[in-house]
Amino acid sequence: MPPDADVLDTVQGVTKSAIRRLCRRGGVKRISGLMYEEVRGVVTLFLKDVLHDTVLYTENARRKTVSALDVVYALKRRGHHLYGF
């Protein structure tokens, strides 16, 4: 199995119903069929960027284990504040 196959399986794991729930929470009443693949692409790009920053924080601290604060700082760097950690 090629290395990207795991990523593709994971992205397809963002199910149609999960995307629909997110849209409903955002106030969307009707969803085009083409939107599902677009949302999967956006989610993939967002996660790659956040994970890249998270790994940078972890490596900079000379650790091999990612901590919750690494993720919080990576999200904060991107302008998404997460409270409670």
C-alpha atoms as an extended CHARMM CRD file, in Angstrom:
* protein
*
        85  EXT
         1         1  MET       CA              0.0000000000        0.0000000000        0.0000000000  PROA      1               0.0000000000
         2         2  PRO       CA              1.5100000000        3.3960000000       -0.9540000000  PROA      2               0.0000000000
         3         3  PRO       CA              2.0990000000        5.8740000000        1.8990000000  PROA      3               0.0000000000
         4         4  ASP       CA             -0.5860000000        8.2590000000        0.6400000000  PROA      4               0.0000000000
         5         5  ALA       CA             -3.2100000000        5.5060000000        0.7650000000  PROA      5               0.0000000000
         6         6  ASP       CA             -3.5300000000        5.9190000000        4.5370000000  PROA      6               0.0000000000
         7         7  VAL       CA             -4.1300000000        9.6490000000        4.1000000000  PROA      7               0.0000000000
         8         8  LEU       CA             -6.7710000000        9.0100000000        1.4520000000  PROA      8               0.0000000000
         9         9  ASP       CA             -8.5440000000        6.4880000000        3.6750000000  PROA      9               0.0000000000
        10        10  THR       CA             -8.5050000000        8.9560000000        6.5500000000  PROA      10              0.0000000000
        11        11  VAL       CA             -9.8440000000       11.7980000000        4.4180000000  PROA      11              0.0000000000
        12        12  GLN       CA            -12.6320000000        9.5660000000        3.1700000000  PROA      12              0.0000000000
        13        13  GLY       CA            -13.3090000000        8.8790000000        6.8570000000  PROA      13              0.0000000000
        14        14  VAL       CA            -14.8070000000       12.3660000000        7.0440000000  PROA      14              0.0000000000
        15        15  THR       CA            -18.2080000000       11.0250000000        6.1500000000  PROA      15              0.0000000000
        16        16  LYS       CA            -20.9940000000       12.7200000000        4.3010000000  PROA      16              0.0000000000
        17        17  SER       CA            -23.1070000000       12.7680000000        7.4430000000  PROA      17              0.0000000000
        18        18  ALA       CA            -20.2820000000       14.3500000000        9.4750000000  PROA      18              0.0000000000
        19        19  ILE       CA            -19.9170000000       17.1080000000        6.8760000000  PROA      19              0.0000000000
        20        20  ARG       CA            -23.6820000000       17.5610000000        6.8710000000  PROA      20              0.0000000000
        21        21  ARG       CA            -23.6940000000       17.9570000000       10.6870000000  PROA      21              0.0000000000
        22        22  LEU       CA            -20.9470000000       20.5780000000       10.5100000000  PROA      22              0.0000000000
        23        23  CYS       CA            -22.8900000000       22.4830000000        7.8660000000  PROA      23              0.0000000000
        24        24  ARG       CA            -26.0680000000       22.3390000000        9.9300000000  PROA      24              0.0000000000
        25        25  ARG       CA            -24.2040000000       23.7060000000       12.9360000000  PROA      25              0.0000000000
        26        26  GLY       CA            -22.9940000000       26.5550000000       10.7230000000  PROA      26              0.0000000000
        27        27  GLY       CA            -26.5520000000       27.3400000000        9.6350000000  PROA      27              0.0000000000
        28        28  VAL       CA            -26.5140000000       25.8080000000        6.1420000000  PROA      28              0.0000000000
        29        29  LYS       CA            -29.9120000000       24.5130000000        5.0410000000  PROA      29              0.0000000000
        30        30  ARG       CA            -29.0580000000       22.8980000000        1.7310000000  PROA      30              0.0000000000
        31        31  ILE       CA            -25.8300000000       21.2950000000        0.5290000000  PROA      31              0.0000000000
        32        32  SER       CA            -24.7420000000       20.6500000000       -3.0520000000  PROA      32              0.0000000000
        33        33  GLY       CA            -23.3860000000       17.2020000000       -3.8390000000  PROA      33              0.0000000000
        34        34  LEU       CA            -20.1160000000       18.7440000000       -5.0350000000  PROA      34              0.0000000000
        35        35  MET       CA            -19.4910000000       20.3160000000       -1.6450000000  PROA      35              0.0000000000
        36        36  TYR       CA            -18.5170000000       17.0880000000        0.1000000000  PROA      36              0.0000000000
        37        37  GLU       CA            -15.2630000000       16.6040000000       -1.8310000000  PROA      37              0.0000000000
        38        38  GLU       CA            -14.4890000000       20.3170000000       -1.5210000000  PROA      38              0.0000000000
        39        39  VAL       CA            -14.9410000000       20.1950000000        2.2560000000  PROA      39              0.0000000000
        40        40  ARG       CA            -12.7340000000       17.0960000000        2.4570000000  PROA      40              0.0000000000
        41        41  GLY       CA            -10.0210000000       18.9870000000        0.5680000000  PROA      41              0.0000000000
        42        42  VAL       CA            -10.2560000000       21.9910000000        2.8800000000  PROA      42              0.0000000000
        43        43  VAL       CA            -10.1610000000       19.7810000000        5.9760000000  PROA      43              0.0000000000
        44        44  THR       CA             -7.0860000000       17.9720000000        4.6280000000  PROA      44              0.0000000000
        45        45  LEU       CA             -5.2550000000       21.2380000000        3.9370000000  PROA      45              0.0000000000
        46        46  PHE       CA             -6.1560000000       22.6590000000        7.3570000000  PROA      46              0.0000000000
        47        47  LEU       CA             -5.0030000000       19.5250000000        9.1880000000  PROA      47              0.0000000000
        48        48  LYS       CA             -1.7370000000       19.3420000000        7.2430000000  PROA      48              0.0000000000
        49        49  ASP       CA             -0.9340000000       22.9530000000        8.1590000000  PROA      49              0.0000000000
        50        50  VAL       CA             -1.8310000000       22.5380000000       11.8320000000  PROA      50              0.0000000000
        51        51  LEU       CA              0.0580000000       19.2450000000       12.1140000000  PROA      51              0.0000000000
        52        52  HSD       CA              3.1180000000       20.8000000000       10.4670000000  PROA      52              0.0000000000
        53        53  ASP       CA              3.1440000000       23.5780000000       13.0580000000  PROA      53              0.0000000000
        54        54  THR       CA              2.5070000000       21.0630000000       15.8430000000  PROA      54              0.0000000000
        55        55  VAL       CA              5.5170000000       18.9880000000       14.8030000000  PROA      55              0.0000000000
        56        56  LEU       CA              7.6460000000       22.1450000000       14.6780000000  PROA      56              0.0000000000
        57        57  TYR       CA              6.7010000000       22.9880000000       18.2710000000  PROA      57              0.0000000000
        58        58  THR       CA              7.4450000000       19.4310000000       19.3710000000  PROA      58              0.0000000000
        59        59  GLU       CA             10.8160000000       19.2820000000       17.6140000000  PROA      59              0.0000000000
        60        60  ASN       CA             11.7920000000       22.7180000000       18.9020000000  PROA      60              0.0000000000
        61        61  ALA       CA             11.2220000000       21.4760000000       22.4560000000  PROA      61              0.0000000000
        62        62  ARG       CA             13.4420000000       18.4660000000       21.6360000000  PROA      62              0.0000000000
        63        63  ARG       CA             10.6800000000       15.9870000000       22.3730000000  PROA      63              0.0000000000
        64        64  LYS       CA              9.3900000000       13.0340000000       20.4190000000  PROA      64              0.0000000000
        65        65  THR       CA              5.9320000000       13.0540000000       21.9630000000  PROA      65              0.0000000000
        66        66  VAL       CA              3.3830000000       15.6380000000       20.8750000000  PROA      66              0.0000000000
        67        67  SER       CA              1.6630000000       17.3130000000       23.8110000000  PROA      67              0.0000000000
        68        68  ALA       CA             -1.7700000000       18.8900000000       23.8800000000  PROA      68              0.0000000000
        69        69  LEU       CA             -0.1780000000       22.3100000000       24.3170000000  PROA      69              0.0000000000
        70        70  ASP       CA              1.7550000000       21.8400000000       21.0660000000  PROA      70              0.0000000000
        71        71  VAL       CA             -1.5620000000       21.4980000000       19.2590000000  PROA      71              0.0000000000
        72        72  VAL       CA             -3.0620000000       24.4450000000       21.1570000000  PROA      72              0.0000000000
        73        73  TYR       CA             -0.0950000000       26.6680000000       20.2390000000  PROA      73              0.0000000000
        74        74  ALA       CA             -0.2430000000       25.5590000000       16.5970000000  PROA      74              0.0000000000
        75        75  LEU       CA             -3.9500000000       26.4100000000       16.4470000000  PROA      75              0.0000000000
        76        76  LYS       CA             -3.3410000000       29.7420000000       18.1660000000  PROA      76              0.0000000000
        77        77  ARG       CA             -0.6280000000       30.5550000000       15.6160000000  PROA      77              0.0000000000
        78        78  ARG       CA             -3.2110000000       30.0540000000       12.8780000000  PROA      78              0.0000000000
        79        79  GLY       CA             -5.7420000000       32.2810000000       14.6460000000  PROA      79              0.0000000000
        80        80  HSD       CA             -7.9300000000       29.5380000000       16.1230000000  PROA      80              0.0000000000
        81        81  HSD       CA             -7.9680000000       29.9130000000       19.8900000000  PROA      81              0.0000000000
        82        82  LEU       CA             -8.8080000000       26.7940000000       21.8810000000  PROA      82              0.0000000000
        83        83  TYR       CA             -9.6880000000       27.2930000000       25.5220000000  PROA      83              0.0000000000
        84        84  GLY       CA             -9.5680000000       24.7960000000       28.3660000000  PROA      84              0.0000000000
        85        85  PHE       CA             -6.0490000000       23.4120000000       27.8620000000  PROA      85              0.0000000000
